[in-house]
Amino acid sequence: MITAKARAIDGPNNTFRAAEITRRDLDLHDVLIEIKYAGICHSDIHTAHGEWGAVNYPLVPGHEIAGIVTDVGAEVTKYKVGDRVGVGCMVDSCGDCENCHKGEEQFCLNGHVPTYAGVDKYGEPTQGGYSSHIVVTENFVVRIPDNIELDKAAPLLCAGITTFSPLNRWGAGPGRKVAVIGLGGLGHMAVQIAHAMGAEVTVLSQTLNKKEDGLELGADHYYATSDSGTFKKLAGHFDLIINTVSAKIDINAYFGLLTVDGTLVNVGAPAEPLSVNVFSLIGGRRSFAGSLIGGIRETQEMLDFCAQHNIASKIEVISADQIDEAYERVLASDVKYRFVIDISTM
């Protein structure tokens, strides 16, 4: 077994503590990664605080992982020692179901294995990237292009693919009007990616406080949703809306901003249910959809796209001792735009 340094939390109301965890010995197709950086995702906070259901504590969160390969199993063919790699929100799936064969492992019919708060095929609980090392089967490792710095690459493994996938699937591109609800960790990636795809991009944020940032990131327009006039002015305007916020909002008001046949895709995951008035959809043949990260193939496509277009997450690097403070600041919307833990501070 391999011993790794980590930061763990013991309950929903606890703070993080230094810990040691074990990683399995390398199987034939396993890769050992020395983690250099790990992003903090709002999902980490929801899970650590027990907001999405029962959690098997102690928990080591983290599914935005960037690091260096330090060892490989005897039959690994995709990676070698020294490669720059990443791991996202899942570390395995059955590999045999229809969805896995289509490269949609996140929708594995037998359940994909999450990077943390899951159980792997050996029956052991999975622990995430707030740690010095991780062992992952090679098919769930992706290559980080050389022109993306590792600290800025880490959030792409969740925030990047979470927004790239729906923009890609619902055809963001030239001639399409795309709105992004919220300019946070997910939203600031959605704006950059949609802009690079050639869409006309609008940010819909509660206030105009981040307007300058939004325009610098590639938005063409920026509106405050606290202004009721925004919903009148933009009625029936957008082909595609990506909702990135993890809070309960009046989703029906945003349906009114869609064109006929427009789609609103939810990627933010609020702990509370959203109430949908179906007449908001029926009246314009509109669609309300959801999207969950992306498959491994699409995640690699996203990384290559970001490298081609010089897209990276805007980050604030913190030490391992600042995780609790970072959680508080995320909840207060006091980060531009993703916290990334320097794992060398473990």
N, C-alpha and C positions, 0 to 999 in steps of 0.2 A: 504493500500500500504506500501511497505517496502522501506525505503530510504537507498541508498548505496553511499559510496564515490567512486569516479572514476577519471580517466584521459580521457578527451575528446579533440577532434580536430574539429575545426569549418570550415575548408576548406582545399583544397589541398596544399596551400602554408602557412598554419598556423602552429603554434607549439602547443604542448599539454598544457592544463590548468587543474587545479583542478576543479572538478564539483561534483554535486550531481545528481543522477538519481534515478528513482523509479523502483522497481520490483513489479510484481503483487502479490496480496495475494494468499496464497496457494490454489490451486484447489485440488480435491480429490486425484489425482495421482502425485502431485507436490512434489519436494524436494527442500528445501532451503539449499544452500551451502555457507558457509563462505569460500571465496577464500583465499588461502594462497599464491599461486604462479601462475603467468601467463607468459607463454613463448611469445617471440616476433618472429613471423613468417614473412617471406618475403611477404606473402599474405597480412599481416596487412599493410605493407608499400605500396604495390600496391593499396590497397583499400583506405587507408587514403589519398594518393596522387591523387586519382581519375583516376588512370591509367587503370582501368578495366571497366570504364563506370561511369555514374552518381551516386553520393552518396548523401544520405539524411543526411546532417550534422545537428547538431553536432553528431559525431561518436565516440563510445567507442569500439575500436577493441579488439582482443584477443580471440583465440579459442584453446588455449593450457592451460587448466584450471585444477588446482589441489587444493583440499580443503577438508573441513570437513562438514558433514551433521549436521545442527543445528536445523532443524525442518522438519516434513514430513506431507503430507496431510492425511486425515482420512482413505483413502483406499490404501495407499502405502504399498506394501508387500516386496519389494526388498531391502529396505534400512532402517536404523534406525539412530537415533541421535548418533553422534560420529564416524560413518563410514568414512573411507578415500576413497574419490571418485574423479573422473575426468569427465570433459566435453570436447568434441572435437569440430569439425567444424560444427556440426548441432545439433539442439535442438528439432526437431520434423519432422514428415512427415505425409502423409495421413494415413498410416497404412493399407490401403485397396487395393492398386494396386499390380500387379504381382511382381514387384521388391521389394516392402516392405515385402511381404509375403515370399520372398526368402532371407530376411535378407540383402538386398542391398538398404537400405534406402537412401543412397547417390544418387541413381539413381531413386528416387521416380518419377513416371510418372506425378504426380501432383506438383512436385517441393518440395524438402526438405526445411526446414526452417533453414537458416544459423544462426550460433551463434550470429553474428552481421551483420549489413547492410542488414537485411531481415525484413519481416513482419510476426508476429506470427498469430496463429489462432484467436486471439482476436482483430486482426487488428492493433496491436501496433508494432512499430519498435523494432527490437532486438538490444540489446547492449551487448558487449562482456566482456571478462575477465579482462580488465584493471579496475577492480572495486572490491569492498569489498565483495559483495554478488551477487548471481544469483539464479533464480528460474527456474527449468527445470523439465519437466515431467520425471518420474522415468525410462521410457523405453529408455531414451537418456542419462542416467548416467551410468558410468562404475566404477567398483571397482578397486582401486589401491592396488596391493599386498603389504603386510607389509614390505617386504624386499627391496622395492624401495622407496627411500626418495622422499618426495613430490616435492621438488624443481627440482630434476632430472627427476621426472615422468612427469612434465607438458609438455615438448616438445614431449613426446611420443604420446600425444593425437592428434598431427598432423604429425610431422616429423616421428614418429615411425610407425604409421599406413599407412602413405603415401608410405613408402618404403616397409614395411612388406607385404602389400597386393599384389603388383605385383611380388615380390620375391616368395611369396606363390603360387600365381595363375599360374605363368609361370615356376614353378618347380625348383627353385634354390635348389641344394642339391648335394650330393656326385656324382662325375663324371661330374658335370656341370661347365663350365667356365663362370663366371659372371664378367662383367665390370661395374664399377660405374663411371659415368662422374661427376666430381666435388666432392670436399671434404669439403662441407659446412654443414649447419644445417641438410639438408636432407641426403647428401652423407655420413656423418660420421655415421648416423644411418644405412644406407643401407649396409655399409661395415661390421658393427658389426653383423647385422642380417643375411646377406648372409654367413658370416663366421660360425656363430652358426648353420646354416642350413646344413653346410658341403660342400659348394661350394668352388671352387678355385677362389679367388677374386683378381681382378686387379683394381687399381684406375687409372683413366685417368684424370689428372689435367693439367692445363695450364703450371705450373712450377713444380719443385721438392721441393718447399719450405716446403710442409707439408708431405714429404715422411716419415719422422720418425714417425709422428703421425699416418699416414695411416697404416704403418706396425704394430704399437702398437695396433691399433684398430682391426687388424685381416686380413689386406690385405696381400696377398702372393706376389704381384708384384705392382709396381708403375711406371707409365710412364708420361713424359711431352708431352702434345699435341702440344706445341710450337715447338717441334722437329719433322720435317717432316718425319724423319726416323721411328718414332713410328708407323705411319700409314702403312708403308711398312712392318715393322717387324711383326705387329699384324694382317695383312690382313687375313680375313676368320677365325678368331681365336675363337670368342666368341659365346656361345649358347644364351646368354641373356645380354643385355646392359640396364642399368637403367640410364636415363639422368635426373640428379637432378638440373641442372642449370636453373636459371630463366632469362637467357639472350639469345639473338639470336646467334646461332652457325651454322657452316656449317654441318648440320645434315647428308648430303649425304656422307661426308667423313667418318662418323662413321658407316653408313650402310655397308661400305666396310670391316669393322672389324667383321661382323657377318658371322657365318658359313651358309651353306645351311640350310634353315628352321629356321635360327636364328631370334630373335625378339629384337627390340629396343623399350623400353617402356619409354614414356615421362611422368615424374611426375613434373618436373619444368614447370612453367607457364609464359613464357616471354610475355611481353605486345605486342611485334611485332610478326607477322606471320612468320613461318619457311617455306622456299621454298624447296619442295621435288622434286627431279628428279626421276620419277618412274622407270627409267632404273636401278637405284641403288638398287631397290627392286626386279625387275623382274629377274635381272641377277643371283640372288641366292635364288629365292623363299623365300625372306626375308619378314618379317612383321614389320610394324611400328604401334605401339599401344599407347594408353594413359591410364592412371589410375587415379582415383579420390578417395582419402582417402580409406575408407572401411566402411562396415556396422558396426552396433553396436556389433553384435556377433563376427565379426572378430576383432574388436578393443579390445574386452575383451580377445580374443585369443592371440592377440599380446602382451598385458600387461602380461598375464600369461607366455608366451614364454620368454619375457624379464626377468621376475622374475626368471624363471627356469635357464636361462643362464647368469644371473648377468649382463644384458645389461641395460645401462642407458645413457641418453644424457650427453654430456660433456658441462658444462654450466658456464656462468659468471652471478652471481646474481647482480642485480642493484636495485637502489631505483626508486620510481615512478617519481622523478624529473630528471632522467637520460634517459627518453624514447627518447627524440629528439636526444640526443647524440648517443644513441644506434642505432637509425635508420641510422644516418650518417655512423656509423661504419659498419653496415651490408652492406650498399651500397659500402663501401670501402673494403669489405671482411676482416674486422679487428675484427673478433670474433672467438673464439674457444670454442664451436661451436654454441652455442645458448644462447642468452640473456634471462634471466628469471627475471621477476619483483617480488620483495618481496612486497606483497600487504600490509603488516603491515606498510609500509612506506607511504601509502596513507594519 
